[in-house]
Amino acid sequence: MAGTLPQHGSPNSGYSANNAAAVPAVTQTDSRDKWSKKMDFLLSVIGFAVDLGNVWRFPYICYQNGGGAFLIPYILMAIFGGVPLFYMELALGQFHRTGAISIWKHICPIFKGIGYAICVIALYVSFYYNTIIAWALFYFYSSFSSILPWTNCDNVWNTPDCTNYFGVDNVTWTNSSRSPAEEFYTRNVLEIHKSSGLRDVGGVRWQLMLCLFLIFTIVYFSLWKGVRTSGKVVWVTATLPYIVLFILLIRGATLPGAWRGVVFYLKPQWDKLLETSVWVDAAAQIFFSLGPGFGVLLALSSYNPFTNNCYRDAIVTSLVNCLTSFVSGFVIFTVLGYMAEMRKVEVEDVAKDKGPSLLFITYPEAIANMMGSTFFAIIFFVMMITLGLDSTFGGLEAIITAVLDEYPEYFSHRRELFVLGLVVVCFLGSLSTLTNGGAYVVKLLEEFGVGSSIIAVGFLEAIAVSWFYGIKRFSNDVQAMLGQAPGLFWRVCWVAISPAFLAYIIVSSLLKTPPLTLFDYKYPDWSITVGYIIGFSSFMWIPIYMVYKLVWTPGSLKQRLAVCLRPERTIPDIHPDSLNMAAVSQKDMNTSVCL
């Protein structure tokens, strides 16, 4: 059977040669889905990790924090923080073969609230992230025109401030000037001018609601049957962006002024390395890029064969992710150099846009003035849609796997119905982001719905596994799967360096809280308070479950702590007695376990 652990002495044995204990065969249950092919899993992980942030966030952060010099803290943070956490989650999911909630029964029961927090955070992400994909779909539809609608200022949504400087001589660009692409985005796609802010977000844009409905329809039919269907969809959604990136890279490199953008992107500013903020940005970027702590890696790897080489998977997918971010910078900055050449300004003046604005204003503006603009616009927004869909697949699969594994008696034979209900909840939760002021809601959810809360969850996860479950026990688990224990480097990273890496991000983000703005709108103080409440609403399930677990566990306080800190139950075939991890019943622990 696939996933059987070979007997002692075989090349993939679960024990080293000096281990005298016989290795019992470890088999997978037939009831759990499995990936049809190894590449289905790898493409799903790469598709989740490589998202829209790789295209817009990394290039901006790179040039803002010292250009080529930023690669030094970025690589160091990846080696000592991001990749070890990525590897840890893949190994945990593959060994325990369960989702983000029920896995804590096998690790440290008192931390089970982490699983619920992960699901709430994934919901918040789905409320705003899919709206960004809906914007891309709106652009995709609008691109089917011989003249792209954001090329000139002759449209009904344009204002007197609209200034088109491409192909026109003696144009004066002032602070009040707005490009046709910016007005298309703000006044036609978002219609944000009809909203005065979060107090008055206006009505729902039916065009965007229709786009979002189509997006969630695709998501539903990709996820409803499990990894066997989603594993096939990612062959398109995870590979197509690389084809488009290559085409756009070649096109960008041939544009006049492209070299100016590349120099601006990579020119090292070594003095930046002395600034703490640069190292914080590098740590945060690699964490959010690789995506440990979101429960997705746990879910996806739980469908792997038991002896799959998750170590190699972690290295390969991490490298692909980081290289994609790096190459995306060339795709973006060759175009920014071209725009600076056309505007006759510095690249720095063109590169002031960040976040979604870079993808919905700056890049479309450049595309509109290229030869073959319609073709390049279509493939660019196809790339954005597919990049976004992959991450949505991963995020929702984390929720689906977690809930189905925790409550199999209710949902194990009703997956299609549960996925439908989840998609409907996500669609309804997204309605506020489809209003005229929806972009303000998107920014608020992005900043506070994920932000510090997911980093705190990742920190507690690393602590629970390394300190409470125990690094020796976890290393034995990895040895049972791969045939050799993790090296000293990985064990030191898991125990000390990676938790310190996450603690560093948390403390720095709390100490440095810049004002939240979008376009010319400054978020009022009450909205910041609402944001903190949103962030706490996910994290609060961790202490709530800790209190619940301690109160409802019988026995003295010492006995309760012993029960809550030791795995409730394990899988006998996977946890042999020789690893000192035999299954222990709740009753036995109440009477005999001591700290």
Disulfide bonds with the S-S distance in Angstrom:
Cys153-Cys162 2.03
